[in-house]
Each structure stands twice: as C-alpha cells, then as structure tokens.
Amino acid sequence: MRPFVYALPMPDSPTDPNAPRAPYMRVLDALLADIRSGALPPGSRLPSEAELCAAHGVARMTARRAVGILREHGLVVTEWGKGSTRTGQIPREDE
C-alpha cells in the first residue's frame, strides 16, 4: 500500500525571482498590473473567465484561481451570474 503524500499548495508568489511562474501567477500578475495602473478602477468589471482564458492561453480553473486570490485579498467581489467587480481596496506592494 502506498503511503499518503500531502502536497502543499503553491505559494501566491515564488521566493526565487528566477523560478518559473505557475500559469495562474501570470494571470494574477496581469490583473494586478491592470489594477495598479488604473486600467481596472474601482467598480469596473474584470474580464470574464472565458476572456482571461483566451487572453492568457490558460484553462478556466487557472483563471478562476487567479481571480480567487484577488477575492481573498479583498480586491474583487464576485457575484454568481454577474462576474467579478473591482473593489476600492488598494493592493499592497507585496501582492
């Protein structure tokens, strides 16, 4: 019988700046850049999961994970059937 192996979740950002980035981190970085630049001001809608998938060449769950991290940090709110909307919260520099 094989022993149970617990896999730790990937961190929100790698500790080594030269390490390869997970696909969800690339989507997350792009969304954070849009938030910081003002391209996604408070009250604006984020691109849909389908739009994020097409723009970044990722799977739907990958796009969903990136938006989920923004939601956990209070940067967006998501309503079923309506999508995700940017809140007024400002991202910290380490996000």
Order of alpha helices (4+ residues) and beta strands (2+ residues): alpha-alpha-alpha-beta-beta
